[in-house]
Amino acid sequence: MKILISADMEGATGVTWPADVLPGTPQWERCRSMFTSDVNAAVLGFFDGGADDVLINEAHWSMRNLLLEQLDERVEMLTGRHKALSMVEGVQHGDVDGIAFIGYHTGAGTEGVLAHTYLANQLTGVWLNGLRASEGLLNAHVVAEYGVPVVLITGDNLTCVDAEGYAPEAKKVAVKDYVSRYAAICRPPARTAADIRSAAKEATALAARYEPAPGGPYVMEMEFDAEHLAAAATVVPGVASSGERRITYTSDTMYRAIRTFKAVTTIVSAAVEEQYG
């Protein structure tokens, strides 16, 4: 049995504000250990539950945040950027039985600690087939296309609520409770590690590939905080304006939908000016 872990950082133990997750800051350096602790706890739990193989896909920012030397020796880690499926890279090879979303968070325009969707600020909302979408929801639809269930989600308490909408059967662990976008009631890493390990062990029983059902078409809509960013996004083929600060596109598969989404966010990031956005 093989488990894939998609590891993001905003939903990790102790993380509450931007400096905690921005590579190069002293706070990021400190929080890397707590992030690694969360991921390693999931690794240990999955092995406790009978997994034979666990692959970690680094999914935050530079995708070079986890401390490899602190991980269980049985694990393997995919680190670095520019991957075909970004946050869920590795699911497409047909050998993954279940996936865990560790350190996840809520989506742009919603309540939650460090809430966003791919872009830290410029996106104010993302919708998939009319439903407001977090990264968790988007990635859940991608992995479903490969017949892989989401078996575990960790993050703040609102992330766990969000996950009920896209992975109701999955185990969920809240490592902190939302107070504001930059504040939370946090639990110490020793406690969250124990909770995550226990949940991961139970989640292993949910890992079983299934025959994926056709789910398309997928209509994506994105809203930005400035009109020029929406205009910049329309250079991507198939992307059209749907309002003053909105764009939309339709894809027949989630594979194409998420790759177009990544292209749009990359172009929009390049269109942001330092002072005026």
N, C-alpha and C positions, 0 to 999 in steps of 0.2 A: 504494500500500500504506500502510495506517494502523496504527500501533502505539500502544497505550495503555500507559502506565507507571503502576502503582500504587505510590506511594512512601511507605514507612513509615520510621521513624527508628531504632528499636532495633537493627536489623541493619546500620546504617551503619558505615563505617570509623571506628575510634577510639572508638566508643560502648561504654561498659561499665557505667555505673551511673545511677541515676535522675536525678541533676542534669544529666546529659548530654542528657536528652530532655524535661525539664520547662520549658516556655516561661517566659521571664523570668529564668532563672538565668544567671550568667556562663558556666557550663560549656555550657549550651544554646546560648548565643550563639556560643561557640567552635566547637561541633560542627555548627552549621548549615552552615558552609562545607564541612566534610568530607561531610556529607549531600548537599549540593548538588553536590559534586564527583562522588560516586557516580552520582547521577542524570544529570548532564551527560555523564558518560562513556558511559552507556547510550544517551543521545540521539545522541551522536556516532557510536557504533558502529552504531546502527540506520540512520542516514543513510549511513554508509559502506557498509552492506549493501544499500542501494537503497530504503529507505523513503521515501515521499513526504511523510508527515505523521506527526508524533509529538505526542500529547497526554499531558501529565502530570496525574494526579489526585493531589493532596496527600491522604495517608491517615493522617497521624499527629496525634493529640491535637486541637489547635485547627485542624489542617489549614491552618496558616499558618506554615510553618517554612522552606521553601525560599527561597533568595535568587534571585528572578527575574532580577535584573540580572547574575547570574553564569552564566546559562544561554545556550546557543546561540540565536542570533536567529531560527532557523527554527522553534523549538518554540512550543507554546502550553501554558498551565498553568491547570488548574481548581483554585482555592484557596478554602478556606472550608468551613464545616460545613453540616449539614442537607441531605444529598443522598440521593436515593432509594435508591441502591445503595451508599452510603457509600464503602468502600475501592475498589470497582471501578466507581464511577459513570462513565458514558460508554460502557460495553460494550453497553448495551441498544439502541443506535440503528442497529445493522445495518451500520456502516461500519468496524468494527475487525477487522483481520485477525489480530492477535496481541497478547498482553498480557505485560508483564514485571512481576514482583514484586521491587522494589528495596528493600533495607533491611529485609527480612522477618526473622522470628524464630520460635522454636519456641513450642509451645502451653502453656497453663496446666498445672501439675503435672508438667512434664517438665524434663529438663536443657536448658540453653541460656542464653545471655547475655540477661538481662532477659526471660526466658520468661514469657508471659502470653497470654491470649486476650481481647482487647478491654478488659477491666478489669484494672488493674494488679495487684490482690491478691485481690479478693473471690471470683473464680472459681478453683476448684482443679482443675477438669476440665470438658471439653466433649467429647461424643461424638456423632458423626453415623452413624446406622445401625450403632451398636456400635463404631465406630472412634474412638479418641481423635483429636480434631480441633484443629489449629492454625488460625490465620487463613488461612494459605496453602491448607490443604485446603478450608476452607469457601468461600473465594473462588474456588478452582479449580472447585468444583461449580457456583457461580453462573455463572461465565463459560462453562462447558460448556453450560449451558442456552441460551446464545446462539450456540453453535457456534464459540467463540473459543478457540484453544489458548494455554496458558501456554508461553512460549518461552524465558524467562530468569528465574532466581531468584538474588538475592544476599543474603548475610547471614553468620552464623557457620557454622562447619563442620557443626554439628548441624542447622541449618536446611536445608543442602544435602542432608543425609541424609533429613530429613523430606520434602523435595520429591521424592525418588525414589519416594515412595509415591503422590503425586498427579500428578506431571508427569515421568515417567521419561525422556522424550525431550528435555526442556528443557535448555538450557545452564545451568550452575550455577557461581557464583563465591563462594568463601569469603573474606571480607575480614578475618576474624579467627578464632582457634581458641578454643573454649570451655575455660575453666578452672573457673569457678563462675558462679553467676547474675550476679555483679557483678565478674567478672574475665575477661580474655581476653588471648591473645597477638595483638597487633595489627600489621598491616602499614601502612606509610605511605601516605598518599593518592595520591602519585605512582604507586606500584606498583599499588594497587588500581584506580586509574582506568585504567591500561593494561590490566589483566586484564579489567575490566568492558567496556571498549570493544571489545576483541578478541572476547569472548564474545558481545556484542550483535551484532556484525557477522555472526558465524556463525549466531546465533539468527534473524536475519531470514529465512533460508531456510526456517525452520519455520513462518512466519506464513502460514496459509492457513485461511480459514473452512471449516467443515464443517457438514453437516446434523446438528443436535443430535438425539440420541435421547432419548425420554422416560426420566427417571431416577427418578421418584418411586415410592412415597411416601418422604419423608425424616423419619426419627425423630430428634429432637434430645433429648439429655439434658444437663443442666447441674448441676454440684455446686458449692456455695458454702461459704465458711468459717464461716458462721453460719446457724442455723435461721431467724432472722427475715428474712434476705434471700431465702431460698427461698419463705417465706410471702408476702413482698411481690411476688414475681414472678408468683404465681398470680392476681393481679388482671388480667393480660393474658388476653383470651379464648382458650380452647383450651389454656392452660397449666395443668398439674395437678401436684400433689405426687407424687413417686415414691420418697420416702424422707425421713429427718429433715432433710437439707440438700440434697435433690435435687428437680429438677423435670423434666418431660418434655412434649413436644408433638409433633404430627405435622403435616406440611405436604405438599400434593400437588406443590408446585414449590419449587425452591431460592429463587426470588424471594420467595415468602411465608415460607420458612424463615428467610432472613437478615433480613427485615424484622421478623419476630417476635422474632428473636434481639436485634436492635437495641432493640426496645421493652423487652424484659426487662432488658437491661443498663442502659438509661437509668433505669428504675424502681428497679433495685437500687442504682445509684449514688446516687440520691436518698435511699435508706433507710439509708445508711451514716452512723453517728455518728462524730464526730471522734476520740474516745478509745477507744471500745470496738468500733468497726467495725460 
